Amino acid sequence: MFDIALSVVSCLRAETRVDVAWVVEADLGGDLDLTEAVGLTPGGGRFGGLLGGALDGPLTDAAVTAGHGRRISLVIDDMTAAAAGFQRGGPVTCLIVPADRLPVELWQRLVDRDPVCLRTVLDGDDVVAAEVTEDPEAHDLLATGRSARIQREAEVLTVLSPLPRLVMLGRGPIIDAVEQVATAIGWKVTRSGQPSQLTLLAQTLMPRDSVVVMSHDVEEACAVLGAALEGDAGYVGALGSRRMQEERATWLRNEGYAGIERIHGPAGLDIGAATPGEIAVSIVAQAIAAHAQAIP
């Protein structure tokens, strides 16, 4: 839900109806991103996504009859599941609820990318209430940074912990290796060789997030580094020689950026790393350490 929160808030401010759907239960033989959700607007509009788009059609139809909110059961066939990257088809249970029936506090917490637990109360399959809760079982999950669904007799707890995000500018074997290491530990990676595709995102990052830049073009690198300095990313790393680091720092100072000391450059812990894989481990380890200091 984190990725669609701003769009949902915009719809609510414009008094445009938007139904929000998310997965409660699925067994498709693959990893599920439990923070995913999709927003559905009248006329077939859609933002966000679930299960690689496998539910787009059925959810659009379900939104018409969702009323004040419902729990719905769908079945994904094997071919659709395979196209979406899963091992097999099967039943999927979702909740679909009008955004204005969900707590205002929820959307603010999601926009801020704060961990949160939503309690949805059911009468049969009808949603009768929804609230942000400090449920003890959910608290234990949130403390470990895990998202989950907890189903009880007449309620569903949707536990949402934001995935750490890594924004990367550049190409090459080191950047490839950083992406592999970050993905392996559950980070959400956004990567591009074009700074224009990353600057806005870099400005919105939070203390649990990271930016890594590798570009020989000083202006391109500094466009992303400057955007990161304007945001709250807990780790900002820059690859390259010390001379290049100095050129970037001079450019940023001349453009009036503050907080240049936040940039780790050259990026990575000094562990004697030599290969792309070793360098990637040193960078991700440094980022983890920086996050621990940035997050209270």
Secondary structure, 3 states (H helix, E strand, C coil): CHHHHHHHHHHHHCCCCCEEEEEEEECCCCCCCCCCCEEEECCCEEEECCHHHCCHHHHHHHHHCCCCCEEEEEEECHHHHHHCCCCCCEEEEEEEEEHHHCCHHHHHHHHCCCCEEEEEEEECCEEEEEEECCCHHHHHHHHCCCCEEEEECCEEEEEECCCCEEEEECCCHHHHHHHHHHHHCCCEEEEECCHHHCHHHHHCCCCCCEEEECCCCHHHHHHHHHHHHHCCCCEEEECCCHHHHHHHHHHHHHCCCCCHHHEECCCCCCCCCCCHHHHHHHHHHHHHHHHHHHCC
